[in-house]
Amino acid sequence: MQNKQSYLSEITKTFKTNYDRFFEIVRNTHQIKQMPTFQLNYFIQKTLENHFPITIEFNDQNNEQSGYLSKISADRYLLTSDDNHFSRIVKLSEIKAIRKY
């Protein structure tokens, strides 16, 4: 019985490692890769259409910021916090990744 459990846990560990390596899953959120521009544009479009709250990770810093996005010009957006106390003008080139929050 003990050998079966040990063998099963080893298989599970190996499967998890290979799965992560195959899909390049990053466990640490501070090591998120740069999203492609087409994907950023798509996420921004859906965010503006549906007024989703989002979290943006920026290229120049480790801090991420959350809030609602509104369009200012072709490639500039205004990120406003939930409580409307914080705003930031964001250029598309500054965004590393976007996720719904």
C-alpha positions as CSV (number, residue, x, y, z in Angstrom):
1,M,0.0,0.0,0.0
2,Q,2.8,2.4,0.9
3,N,4.5,1.8,-2.4
4,K,1.3,2.6,-4.3
5,Q,1.0,5.9,-2.6
6,S,4.6,6.8,-3.1
7,Y,4.4,5.9,-6.8
8,L,1.2,7.8,-7.3
9,S,2.6,10.9,-5.6
10,E,5.7,10.7,-7.8
11,I,3.5,10.4,-10.9
12,T,1.4,13.4,-9.8
13,K,4.5,15.5,-9.2
14,T,6.0,14.6,-12.6
15,F,2.7,15.3,-14.4
16,K,2.3,18.7,-12.7
17,T,5.9,19.6,-13.6
18,N,5.6,18.6,-17.2
19,Y,2.2,20.3,-17.5
20,D,3.6,23.6,-16.2
21,R,6.6,23.3,-18.5
22,F,4.5,22.5,-21.6
23,F,2.1,25.4,-21.1
24,E,4.7,27.7,-19.7
25,I,2.6,28.5,-16.6
26,V,4.2,31.1,-14.4
27,R,3.4,30.6,-10.7
28,N,4.8,33.9,-9.6
29,T,2.7,36.9,-10.8
30,H,5.7,39.2,-10.9
31,Q,7.2,37.2,-13.7
32,I,4.3,37.6,-16.1
33,K,5.4,37.9,-19.7
34,Q,4.6,40.8,-22.0
35,M,1.2,40.3,-23.6
36,P,1.1,40.7,-27.4
37,T,-0.3,44.0,-28.7
38,F,-3.2,42.3,-30.4
39,Q,-4.2,40.7,-27.1
40,L,-3.8,44.0,-25.2
41,N,-6.0,45.7,-27.7
42,Y,-8.6,43.0,-27.5
43,F,-8.7,43.0,-23.7
44,I,-8.9,46.8,-23.7
45,Q,-11.8,46.8,-26.2
46,K,-13.8,44.3,-24.1
47,T,-13.0,46.2,-20.9
48,L,-14.3,49.5,-22.5
49,E,-17.4,47.8,-24.0
50,N,-18.4,46.0,-20.7
51,H,-17.0,48.4,-18.2
52,F,-15.0,45.6,-16.4
53,P,-12.8,46.3,-13.4
54,I,-9.3,45.4,-14.4
55,T,-5.8,45.1,-13.0
56,I,-2.9,46.3,-15.1
57,E,0.7,45.4,-14.6
58,F,3.1,48.0,-16.1
59,N,6.5,47.5,-17.8
60,D,8.3,50.1,-15.7
61,Q,7.4,48.8,-12.2
62,N,6.4,45.8,-10.2
63,N,3.3,47.4,-8.7
64,E,0.0,46.7,-10.4
65,Q,-3.0,49.0,-10.3
66,S,-6.7,48.2,-10.4
67,G,-9.7,50.2,-11.5
68,Y,-11.8,51.1,-14.5
69,L,-10.5,52.1,-17.9
70,S,-11.8,54.9,-20.2
71,K,-10.4,56.0,-23.6
72,I,-8.7,59.4,-24.0
73,S,-7.2,59.1,-27.5
74,A,-6.1,56.4,-29.9
75,D,-3.4,54.8,-27.6
76,R,-4.0,56.6,-24.3
77,Y,-6.4,55.6,-21.5
78,L,-7.4,56.8,-18.1
79,L,-7.2,54.2,-15.3
80,T,-9.4,55.3,-12.4
81,S,-9.5,53.4,-9.1
82,D,-12.8,52.0,-7.7
83,D,-13.1,54.8,-5.2
84,N,-12.3,57.5,-7.8
85,H,-9.3,58.8,-5.6
86,F,-6.6,57.7,-8.0
87,S,-6.2,58.2,-11.7
88,R,-3.4,57.5,-14.1
89,I,-3.0,58.2,-17.8
90,V,-1.8,55.0,-19.4
91,K,-0.3,54.5,-22.8
92,L,-0.6,51.2,-24.6
93,S,3.2,50.8,-24.7
94,E,3.4,51.0,-20.9
95,I,1.1,48.0,-20.3
96,K,2.7,44.6,-19.7
97,A,-0.4,42.6,-18.9
98,I,-4.2,43.1,-18.2
99,R,-6.5,40.9,-16.3
100,K,-10.1,41.1,-15.1
101,Y,-10.3,41.7,-11.4
